[in-house]
Amino acid sequence: MFFASDNWAGVHPAIAANLAAHSDGFSVAYSEGALDNAVYDRFGEIFEREVAVFFVATGTAANTLALSAYDKPGGVAFSHREAHLIADECGAFGYISGGSRLHGIDGTLGRMDLPALEQALARFTPDSVHGGRAMAVSLTQSTEIGTLYSLDDIAAVSALAKRHDLPLHMDGARFANALVALDVSPAEMTWKRGVDIVSFGGTKNGCWCAEAIVMFDLDRARDLAFMRMRAGQLFSKSRFVAAQFEAYLRDGLWLETARHSNTMAAALAVAVEQSGVARLAWRPEANEVFAIMRKADAERLRTAGAVFHQWPSPHGFTGAIAGDEALYRFVTSFATTASDVEQLGTLIT
């Protein structure tokens, strides 16, 4: 019963098979092979427009390079105060950008509060050399705690960013989970709502190691190619990332795997609601379930073989957690089975 993270899951058999299928022979290296280019075209198809695509190894690399593409001296990027960029990437953006920084924005349950973002942007006047300059806004979809920005939410954040002449980045480590939850197209969730650049995740959703930066602002693509090389993220044998994405995006596999993990999360949420020892902290909207339970009961579940993490209360959470209780995160994946959920549900009754 592995609910610690979707990163713990293995690789989908179809993706593993495609890696093996492309393991023989020779191919042009450094992202310029026939398979690479076919996958770039496939990204253009799913986003319904011409895009620039850059393969990278990790979501952290995707986020930091995507934002750095819009960097400027004294640059300040804005994201939710608990976004992965701020809380889990060890200052990578400042390191890769050469000194620019992130500014955290308050907001309930993982989503930036629009007035708080407006107030923060107003602090950084373009002509002041002391405070630095606003250079980008980033939102996470789905958020770090399994909630979603609606299409109207994304459009509103974008409109505010554009009023300040700023690009909007989307951290899509769980892009597919958000997409199927909202039941919209990739275009509708991104550039049609004013998103300029996306960190497109595959690793959490069935790939072995496949992340991509998808850029709609083609004028900046040439510079990003050099930045990726300088950051050590240009793979010589890039066909093996392309092979993963080829299988991932073929016949809707990526949507199928995301839909499955979301379904497993919804089933787990029902089990928690029916439980006598745990309760939902908030309703999940993608593939992460957060539950409150007594620490003793959590330890009992772990002893029985369940793997999950204790989690800090997010900003804006107003639920009651007693002294002998804690908040816990359960993450489902393409590899989570109905029997896994049923077994855990039995344990928490």
C-alpha positions in Angstrom: 0.0 0.0 0.0 2.3 2.7 -1.3 0.6 6.2 -0.9 3.8 8.2 -0.1 4.1 9.8 -3.6 3.4 9.2 -7.3 7.1 9.4 -7.7 7.4 6.0 -6.0 5.5 4.3 -8.8 7.4 2.5 -11.5 7.1 2.9 -15.3 4.0 2.1 -17.3 4.5 -1.1 -19.3 3.8 0.6 -22.6 6.4 3.2 -21.9 9.0 0.6 -20.8 8.3 -1.3 -24.0 8.8 1.8 -26.2 12.1 2.4 -24.4 13.2 -1.1 -25.3 12.0 -0.7 -28.9 14.2 2.4 -29.4 17.3 0.9 -27.6 19.0 -0.5 -30.7 20.8 1.2 -33.6 21.8 4.8 -34.0 20.1 8.2 -33.8 21.1 11.8 -34.1 22.0 13.0 -30.6 21.3 16.2 -28.6 17.5 16.5 -29.2 17.8 16.6 -33.0 16.9 13.1 -34.0 13.8 12.0 -36.0 12.0 10.7 -32.9 12.7 13.9 -31.0 11.2 15.9 -33.8 8.2 13.6 -34.1 7.5 14.1 -30.4 7.8 17.9 -30.7 5.2 17.8 -33.4 3.0 15.6 -31.2 3.2 18.3 -28.5 2.1 20.8 -31.1 -0.9 18.7 -31.9 -2.1 18.3 -28.3 -1.6 22.0 -27.6 -3.2 23.0 -31.0 -0.4 25.3 -32.0 3.2 25.6 -32.7 5.3 25.2 -29.6 9.0 24.9 -28.6 9.7 21.8 -26.5 12.8 21.2 -24.3 13.3 17.9 -22.6 14.8 18.0 -19.1 15.4 15.5 -16.3 13.3 16.8 -13.4 10.5 19.0 -12.5 12.9 21.3 -10.7 14.9 21.7 -13.8 11.8 22.5 -15.8 10.5 25.1 -13.3 13.8 26.9 -12.8 14.7 27.0 -16.5 11.2 28.0 -17.5 11.2 31.0 -15.2 14.8 31.8 -16.0 13.8 32.2 -19.6 12.1 35.4 -18.5 14.7 36.6 -16.0 16.1 40.1 -15.8 18.7 41.6 -13.4 17.1 41.9 -10.0 14.4 39.6 -11.1 11.6 38.5 -8.7 9.2 35.7 -9.5 5.9 35.2 -7.7 4.2 32.0 -6.7 2.1 30.6 -3.8 4.1 30.6 -0.6 4.0 26.8 -0.4 4.6 26.1 -4.1 7.1 23.4 -4.9 9.4 26.2 -6.3 9.7 27.7 -2.9 9.2 24.8 -0.5 10.9 21.9 -2.2 13.5 23.0 -4.7 16.4 24.0 -2.4 16.8 27.5 -3.9 17.3 26.1 -7.4 15.8 29.1 -9.2 18.2 31.5 -7.5 21.1 29.2 -8.3 20.2 28.7 -12.0 19.1 32.3 -12.6 22.3 33.7 -11.0 20.7 35.4 -8.1 17.0 36.2 -8.8 14.5 35.2 -6.2 11.0 34.0 -5.4 8.4 35.9 -3.6 5.7 33.8 -1.8 2.0 34.8 -2.1 -0.6 33.9 0.5 -3.7 31.9 -0.6 -6.0 29.3 0.8 -5.3 25.7 0.1 -2.5 26.0 -2.4 -4.0 28.7 -4.6 -2.6 32.3 -4.8 -5.0 34.9 -3.5 -5.5 37.5 -6.3 -5.6 40.6 -4.1 -2.5 39.4 -2.3 -0.7 38.9 -5.6 -1.7 42.4 -6.7 -0.5 43.9 -3.5 2.9 42.1 -3.8 3.4 43.1 -7.4 2.7 46.8 -6.4 5.7 46.6 -4.1 8.1 46.2 -6.9 8.2 49.4 -9.0 10.0 49.0 -12.3 12.4 52.0 -11.7 13.5 51.1 -8.2 16.9 49.4 -8.1 16.6 48.5 -4.4 13.8 46.0 -4.3 14.3 44.3 -7.6 12.0 43.9 -10.5 9.0 41.6 -11.0 9.8 39.2 -13.8 7.2 36.3 -13.8 4.2 34.7 -12.1 4.0 31.0 -11.5 1.0 28.9 -10.6 0.9 25.1 -9.8 -1.7 23.0 -11.5 -2.7 20.8 -9.7 -1.5 22.5 -6.6 0.8 21.0 -3.9 -2.2 19.9 -1.9 -4.3 18.4 -4.7 -6.6 21.4 -5.4 -7.1 23.1 -8.8 -7.2 26.4 -10.4 -10.4 26.7 -12.5 -10.1 28.0 -16.0 -11.5 31.3 -14.8 -8.9 31.3 -12.0 -6.1 30.8 -14.5 -7.4 33.6 -16.7 -7.7 36.0 -13.8 -4.1 35.3 -12.7 -3.0 35.8 -16.3 -4.9 39.0 -16.7 -3.2 40.4 -13.6 0.2 39.3 -14.7 -0.3 40.8 -18.2 -1.4 44.2 -16.6 2.1 44.2 -15.1 3.7 43.0 -18.4 4.7 39.7 -16.8 4.6 36.1 -18.3 2.6 33.4 -16.6 4.3 30.0 -15.9 2.4 26.8 -15.1 4.1 24.2 -12.9 2.4 21.1 -14.4 4.2 18.3 -12.5 0.7 16.8 -12.3 -0.6 18.5 -15.5 -2.5 15.5 -16.7 -4.3 15.0 -13.4 -5.5 18.5 -13.5 -6.5 18.3 -17.1 -8.7 15.2 -16.7 -10.2 16.6 -13.5 -11.3 19.7 -15.3 -12.2 17.8 -18.4 -10.7 20.3 -20.7 -8.1 20.4 -23.5 -4.4 21.3 -22.9 -4.9 24.4 -25.0 -7.9 25.5 -22.9 -5.9 25.1 -19.6 -2.9 26.9 -20.9 -2.3 29.4 -23.7 -6.0 30.1 -24.3 -6.1 31.3 -20.7 -2.9 33.3 -21.0 -0.2 30.9 -19.9 3.1 31.5 -21.6 5.2 28.5 -20.6 4.5 25.1 -19.0 6.6 22.7 -17.0 5.0 19.5 -18.4 5.4 16.5 -16.1 5.4 12.9 -17.2 7.5 11.2 -14.4 4.7 11.3 -11.8 2.2 9.8 -14.3 3.9 6.7 -15.6 7.1 7.8 -17.2 10.6 6.7 -16.1 12.2 10.1 -16.3 10.5 12.5 -18.6 9.8 16.2 -18.1 9.5 18.9 -20.7 9.3 22.7 -20.9 6.6 23.7 -23.4 7.0 27.2 -24.6 4.4 29.2 -26.4 6.5 32.4 -26.7 8.6 31.1 -29.6 10.8 34.3 -29.7 12.5 33.2 -26.5 13.1 29.6 -27.5 16.5 30.2 -28.9 17.8 31.6 -25.6 16.3 28.8 -23.6 18.2 26.3 -25.8 21.4 27.8 -24.6 20.3 28.0 -21.0 19.4 24.3 -21.0 22.8 23.4 -22.3 24.5 25.6 -19.7 22.4 24.0 -16.9 23.5 20.5 -17.9 20.0 19.5 -19.0 20.7 18.8 -22.7 20.8 15.0 -23.0 23.0 13.4 -25.7 20.8 10.3 -26.0 17.6 12.4 -25.9 15.7 9.8 -27.9 15.2 7.9 -24.7 13.2 10.8 -23.3 11.4 11.1 -26.6 10.6 7.4 -26.6 8.9 7.8 -23.2 6.8 10.8 -24.4 6.0 9.1 -27.7 4.3 6.2 -25.8 2.9 8.5 -23.1 1.1 10.7 -25.6 0.0 7.9 -27.9 -3.7 7.0 -27.9 -4.4 9.0 -24.8 -2.3 6.9 -22.5 -1.3 9.9 -20.4 -5.0 10.8 -19.9 -5.9 7.3 -19.0 -3.2 7.0 -16.4 -4.1 10.3 -14.8 -7.8 9.5 -14.8 -7.0 6.2 -13.1 -5.0 7.9 -10.3 -7.7 10.5 -9.8 -10.3 7.8 -9.6 -8.3 5.9 -7.0 -8.0 9.1 -5.0 -11.7 9.7 -5.1 -12.3 6.1 -3.9 -9.8 6.6 -1.1 -11.6 9.8 -0.1 -14.8 7.9 0.2 -13.0 5.3 2.4 -11.8 8.1 4.7 -15.2 9.7 4.8 -16.7 6.4 5.9 -13.9 5.7 8.4 -14.3 5.7 12.1 -10.8 6.9 12.8 -10.0 9.5 10.0 -11.6 12.4 8.3 -10.9 14.4 5.2 -9.1 17.7 5.7 -10.6 19.0 2.4 -12.1 17.3 -0.6 -9.4 16.1 -3.2 -9.7 17.5 -6.7 -6.9 15.4 -8.3 -4.8 12.6 -7.0 -3.8 13.7 -3.5 -5.9 12.9 -0.4 -5.3 14.7 2.9 -6.8 13.2 6.0 -6.7 14.0 9.7 -6.3 11.1 12.2 -4.8 10.3 15.5 -1.1 9.7 15.5 -1.6 6.4 17.1 -3.9 5.3 14.3 -1.4 6.5 11.7 1.3 4.4 13.3 -1.0 1.4 13.3 -1.6 1.8 9.5 2.2 2.0 8.9 2.7 -1.1 11.0 0.2 -2.9 8.8 2.2 -1.8 5.7 0.7 1.5 4.5 3.2 4.1 3.4 2.3 7.8 3.5 3.6 11.1 4.9 2.6 13.4 7.7 2.1 16.9 6.3 2.1 20.4 7.6 -1.1 22.3 7.7 -1.3 24.5 4.6 -1.9 28.2 4.7 -5.5 29.1 5.0 -6.6 25.7 6.5 -9.0 26.3 9.3 -9.9 22.8 10.3 -9.4 21.6 13.8 -6.5 19.2 14.6 -6.3 18.0 18.1 -3.0 17.6 20.0 -2.9 13.8 19.5 -3.8 14.1 15.8 -1.9 15.2 12.6 -2.5 15.8 9.0 -1.4 13.1 6.5 -1.0 13.0 2.8 -1.9 10.0 0.6 -1.0 10.1 -3.1 -2.4 7.7 -5.7 -0.8 6.9 -9.1 -1.3 5.0 -12.3 0.0 1.9 -10.4 -2.4 2.2 -7.5 -4.9 -0.6 -7.5 -8.5 -0.8 -6.3 -7.3 -3.5 -3.9 -4.7 -1.1 -2.4 -7.5 1.4 -1.7 -9.8 -1.3 -0.3 -7.1 -2.7 1.9 -6.3 0.7 3.3 -10.1 1.4 3.7 -10.4 -1.8 5.8 -7.6 -0.7 8.0 -9.1 2.7 8.8 -12.6 1.5 9.7 
